[in-house]
Amino acid sequence: MEIDVAKVRHETPGCARVAHLNNAGAALPPSPVIEAVAQHLELEAMTGGYEAAEENQAAIERFYDAVAGLIGARRDEIAYVENATRAWDMAFYGIRFAPGERVLTTTSEYSSNAIAYRQRGVRVDVVPDGPDGTIDLDALDTELRRGGVRLVSLNHVPTSNGLVNPVADVGRLCRAAGALFLLDACQSVGQLPVDVGEIGCDLLSSTGRKYLRGPRGTGFLYARRDVLSEIEPPFLDNAAADWHAPDRYEIRPDARRYETWERYVAGQIGLGVAADYATRLGIDAITARIDVLASRLRAELASRPGVTVHDRGVLRAGIVTFTVDGRTPAEIVKAARARDVNVNVSEPRGHGYDPDAEEAVVRASVHYYNDEEEIERLLSVL
């Protein structure tokens, strides 16, 4: 099955206005997502927030089945959270670390996660890259065999590079060592096949706004059923737990223990619609289309004098990073936007532990609804 590019572009109103190559930042949502969010907001305005939620309960509940189906999970292993950072936080801050236990991560760890490690005061050991830029599996195996590893925390696709980490191999090593595996899938869900069973992760955080094409202010957390009892949410409310007067509470037995009662209900509905939309198109078809566009863009950029492509990895996703001699990335972004082409700057402050991170690079991130003419428009800017 191939993507009907004309159809998905027709269903993406923003395509008529801009060449959007900033999908690693926030993708353009398709019409079904826009309509689902707008219709619920209108219902809230006309009937009241509580009443609208009651009337749209089926659409709210659909979110759990849609996301679970997308990543190969059970619906009771999915929590709706307001963004990927908060989803990751709910998992990480809920892990109980014994004195001396370690966290293993990689050089491409996102700086927001690095801040969390520092705040909690856990010991972090950075596993080096292999020759291709992905995590060195032999080095990871060695660290796991040393013992004392409570958590391996890894990104599937870094925010600042097109590489794809070998997450299923990491999962296999973690299971053998008895270490928890937390996967940051912020840049992979919606553009790559993500099956939590095949990957073997215990926890997975993701966002709605990037490749999944959902609303901003939405995200989700996957927590494997078998680890729920080990990871108590860092905070609770009366949606995450039941209060038994006068002084006892009971935490929910499923992943909704990581939710809060108040939420962006229209966003939850829209995120469910976005997950269903991706499933209908087919993740394999989505991946193939993105690969065609990203490979073409990398090849065209690499052929131009003065342009350096910085992506690494054996497998590469839709994020393409590059620099141009004599021009700052900010200048490239400004010139592109003047021609209605959206790209972004990836700054070094987003790199947690990479000692060789570029000062800044242009990040162009393609999606299946982009076309070849939009690639040419970016190249014409250069």
C-alpha positions in Angstrom: 0.0 0.0 0.0 1.3 3.4 -1.0 0.4 6.8 0.3 -2.0 8.7 -1.9 0.0 12.0 -1.7 -2.6 14.1 -3.5 -5.4 12.9 -1.1 -3.4 13.5 2.1 -2.3 16.9 0.9 -6.0 17.7 0.2 -6.8 16.7 3.7 -4.0 18.9 5.1 -5.2 22.5 4.7 -1.8 24.0 5.6 -0.3 22.5 2.5 -2.0 25.1 0.4 -0.1 27.8 2.3 3.3 26.6 3.3 6.0 24.0 2.5 6.1 22.6 6.0 9.4 20.8 6.6 9.4 21.2 10.4 7.5 18.1 11.3 10.0 17.2 14.0 8.8 20.4 15.7 5.1 20.2 15.1 3.4 18.7 12.0 0.5 20.1 10.2 -2.7 18.3 11.4 -5.1 16.6 9.0 -8.7 17.8 8.6 -10.2 14.9 10.7 -8.0 16.0 13.7 -8.8 19.7 13.2 -12.5 18.9 12.9 -12.6 16.6 16.0 -10.9 19.2 18.2 -13.0 22.1 16.8 -16.3 20.2 17.2 -15.6 19.3 20.8 -14.5 22.9 21.7 -17.7 24.1 20.1 -19.7 21.6 22.0 -18.1 22.8 25.3 -18.9 26.4 24.4 -22.6 25.5 23.7 -23.3 23.0 26.4 -20.6 23.3 29.1 -17.3 21.4 29.6 -18.6 18.7 31.9 -21.6 18.1 29.7 -19.6 18.0 26.5 -17.3 15.3 28.0 -20.3 13.2 29.0 -21.7 13.5 25.5 -18.4 12.7 23.8 -17.4 9.9 26.2 -17.1 7.4 23.4 -14.6 9.6 21.5 -12.6 10.2 24.7 -12.4 6.4 25.4 -11.5 5.8 21.7 -8.1 7.4 22.4 -6.9 4.5 24.5 -7.8 1.9 21.9 -6.4 4.0 19.0 -3.0 4.6 20.7 -2.7 1.1 22.1 -3.4 -0.3 18.6 -0.8 1.9 17.0 2.1 0.8 19.3 1.0 -2.8 20.0 0.0 -2.2 23.6 -3.1 -2.9 25.7 -5.5 -0.1 26.4 -5.0 -0.3 30.1 -1.3 0.4 29.6 -1.9 3.8 28.0 -2.2 7.1 29.9 -3.2 10.4 28.3 -0.7 13.1 29.4 -0.4 16.7 28.3 2.9 16.4 26.5 5.9 14.0 26.0 8.0 15.7 28.7 5.4 15.2 31.3 4.8 11.7 30.2 8.5 11.0 30.5 8.6 12.7 33.9 5.7 10.7 35.3 7.7 7.5 34.4 11.1 8.6 35.5 10.2 10.4 38.7 8.1 7.4 39.7 11.0 5.0 39.7 12.4 4.1 43.1 16.2 4.1 43.0 18.2 2.4 45.7 21.4 4.0 46.8 24.1 3.5 44.2 21.8 2.3 41.4 22.7 3.7 38.0 21.0 5.1 34.9 22.5 4.3 31.5 21.8 6.7 28.7 23.4 7.8 25.4 25.3 10.8 24.1 22.2 12.0 22.2 20.0 12.1 25.3 17.7 15.1 25.2 18.8 17.9 27.6 15.4 18.0 29.3 15.9 14.4 30.5 19.5 15.2 31.5 18.1 17.9 33.8 15.8 15.5 35.4 18.7 13.1 36.2 20.6 15.9 37.8 17.6 17.1 39.8 17.0 13.6 41.3 20.7 13.2 42.0 21.0 9.7 40.4 24.2 8.4 39.0 24.3 8.6 35.2 26.7 6.7 33.0 26.8 7.7 29.3 27.2 4.8 26.9 29.4 5.8 24.0 28.3 5.9 20.4 29.3 3.2 18.0 31.1 4.0 14.7 27.8 4.9 13.0 26.6 7.2 15.7 24.0 5.0 17.4 24.4 3.6 20.9 27.3 1.1 21.1 25.5 -2.2 22.0 28.7 -3.9 23.1 29.5 -1.0 25.5 25.9 -1.1 26.7 26.2 -4.9 27.3 29.4 -4.4 29.3 27.8 -1.7 31.5 24.8 -3.9 32.2 27.0 -6.8 33.1 28.8 -4.6 35.6 25.6 -4.5 37.6 23.8 -1.9 39.6 21.7 -0.6 36.6 18.2 0.3 37.5 17.3 2.1 34.3 18.3 2.3 30.7 16.9 5.6 29.2 17.2 6.0 25.5 15.7 8.1 22.6 14.5 6.2 19.6 15.3 9.1 17.2 17.3 12.1 18.6 15.8 15.5 18.3 18.9 16.8 16.5 19.9 14.0 14.1 18.3 11.6 11.6 19.7 8.4 13.1 17.5 5.6 14.4 18.8 3.8 17.5 18.6 -0.1 17.6 15.9 -0.1 20.3 14.9 -3.8 20.0 18.5 -4.8 20.6 18.6 -2.5 23.6 15.4 -4.0 24.9 16.8 -7.5 24.6 19.9 -6.6 26.6 17.8 -4.8 29.3 15.5 -7.9 29.7 18.5 -10.2 30.1 20.0 -7.8 32.8 16.8 -7.2 34.6 17.0 -3.4 34.0 14.0 -1.1 33.3 13.9 0.4 29.8 12.4 3.8 29.3 12.1 4.8 25.6 11.7 8.4 24.5 9.7 7.9 21.3 8.9 11.6 20.8 10.3 11.6 17.2 9.4 8.1 16.2 5.8 7.5 16.9 3.9 8.3 13.7 6.8 7.9 11.3 8.4 4.5 12.2 7.0 1.2 13.2 6.8 1.2 17.0 5.7 -2.0 18.7 6.4 -2.1 22.4 6.3 -5.9 22.5 9.0 -6.2 19.8 11.1 -3.4 21.3 10.8 -4.8 24.8 10.5 -1.4 26.5 8.9 -1.1 29.9 7.9 2.5 29.5 7.5 4.8 26.5 6.7 8.5 26.2 5.5 10.3 23.1 3.9 13.5 22.0 0.9 14.3 19.8 2.2 17.3 17.9 5.1 15.8 15.9 4.9 12.9 13.5 1.6 11.7 14.9 0.0 15.0 13.6 -2.1 15.4 16.7 -2.9 18.7 18.6 -0.3 20.5 20.6 -0.6 20.1 24.3 -1.1 16.3 24.0 0.9 13.2 24.6 0.8 9.8 26.1 2.7 7.3 28.3 2.9 3.6 27.8 3.6 1.6 31.0 3.8 -2.2 30.7 1.3 -3.9 32.9 3.9 -5.9 34.8 5.9 -2.8 35.9 3.0 -0.6 37.1 3.3 -1.7 40.7 7.0 -0.7 40.7 6.5 2.9 39.5 4.3 5.1 41.7 3.4 8.4 40.1 5.2 11.4 41.6 1.9 13.0 42.3 -1.7 11.8 42.4 -5.2 13.3 42.3 -8.7 11.8 42.5 -8.5 10.5 38.9 -5.2 8.6 39.6 -6.4 7.3 42.9 -9.5 6.6 45.0 -9.9 8.4 48.3 -11.2 6.3 51.2 -12.1 8.6 54.1 -10.7 9.4 56.6 -7.1 8.8 55.7 -6.6 6.2 53.0 -6.2 6.2 49.3 -5.9 3.5 46.6 -3.9 4.0 43.4 -5.6 2.9 40.2 -4.3 -0.5 39.0 -3.8 0.6 35.3 -1.8 3.2 33.5 -4.4 5.9 34.1 -2.7 6.3 37.5 -0.4 8.7 35.6 -3.2 10.9 34.5 -4.9 13.9 36.2 -8.6 14.6 36.3 -8.4 18.0 34.6 -7.2 17.7 31.0 -7.4 19.1 27.5 -10.4 16.9 26.5 -10.6 18.1 22.9 -6.9 17.4 22.5 -7.4 13.8 23.8 -10.1 13.2 21.3 -8.0 14.8 18.5 -5.0 12.6 19.5 -7.1 9.5 19.2 -8.3 10.6 15.8 -4.6 11.2 14.8 -3.6 7.7 15.9 -6.5 6.2 13.9 -5.5 8.3 10.9 -2.0 7.0 10.9 -3.1 3.4 11.4 -5.5 3.7 8.4 -2.7 5.0 6.1 -0.3 2.3 7.4 2.9 2.9 9.3 4.9 0.9 6.8 3.6 3.1 4.0 4.3 6.2 6.0 7.9 5.1 6.7 8.5 4.3 3.1 7.3 7.6 1.9 9.3 9.6 4.5 12.4 7.6 3.5 12.0 8.5 -0.1 11.8 12.2 0.6 14.5 12.3 3.3 16.9 10.3 1.2 16.4 12.6 -1.8 16.9 15.7 0.4 20.1 14.3 1.9 21.5 13.4 -1.5 20.6 16.8 -3.0 22.1 18.6 -0.1 25.3 16.5 0.0 25.9 17.2 -3.7 26.0 21.0 -3.3 29.3 22.8 -2.6 29.6 24.2 0.8 26.7 22.2 2.3 27.4 19.5 5.0 24.9 16.9 6.0 25.3 15.9 9.7 23.0 12.9 9.9 24.5 9.6 11.1 23.2 6.1 11.7 22.6 3.0 9.6 18.9 3.5 9.5 17.8 7.2 9.2 14.4 8.8 9.8 12.8 11.9 8.4 15.0 14.4 10.2 17.7 15.9 8.0 20.3 18.2 9.5 22.8 20.3 7.6 24.9 23.5 7.6 25.9 25.8 4.8 29.4 27.4 4.7 29.3 31.2 5.2 25.7 31.2 6.5 24.4 30.6 10.0 21.5 28.2 10.5 19.3 31.1 11.6 20.0 32.9 8.3 18.9 29.8 6.4 15.7 29.5 8.4 14.9 33.2 7.9 15.5 33.0 4.2 13.4 29.9 3.9 10.4 31.3 5.8 10.5 34.4 3.5 9.7 31.9 0.8 7.0 30.1 2.8 9.3 27.1 3.6 9.4 26.0 7.3 12.6 24.6 8.7 14.1 25.0 12.1 17.4 25.4 14.0 18.6 22.7 16.3 20.6 24.3 19.0 23.3 22.6 21.1 21.3 23.3 24.3 19.1 20.4 23.3 22.1 17.9 23.3 22.4 16.4 26.7 25.8 14.6 26.7 27.2 14.8 23.2 30.7 16.3 23.4 30.9 16.6 19.6 27.6 18.4 19.0 27.6 21.0 16.3 27.1 24.6 17.5 23.8 24.7 15.6 22.4 23.0 12.5 19.5 23.5 10.2 16.8 20.8 10.8 14.5 20.0 7.9 12.1 17.2 8.8 9.9 15.7 6.1 6.6 13.9 6.4 4.5 11.8 4.0 2.3 14.7 3.0 5.3 16.7 1.7 6.1 16.5 -2.0 9.1 16.8 -4.3 8.2 20.4 -5.2 8.6 21.4 -1.6 12.0 19.8 -1.5 13.0 21.8 -4.5 11.7 25.0 -2.8 14.0 24.4 0.1 16.9 23.7 -2.2 16.2 26.9 -4.2 16.6 28.9 -1.0 20.2 27.7 -0.8 
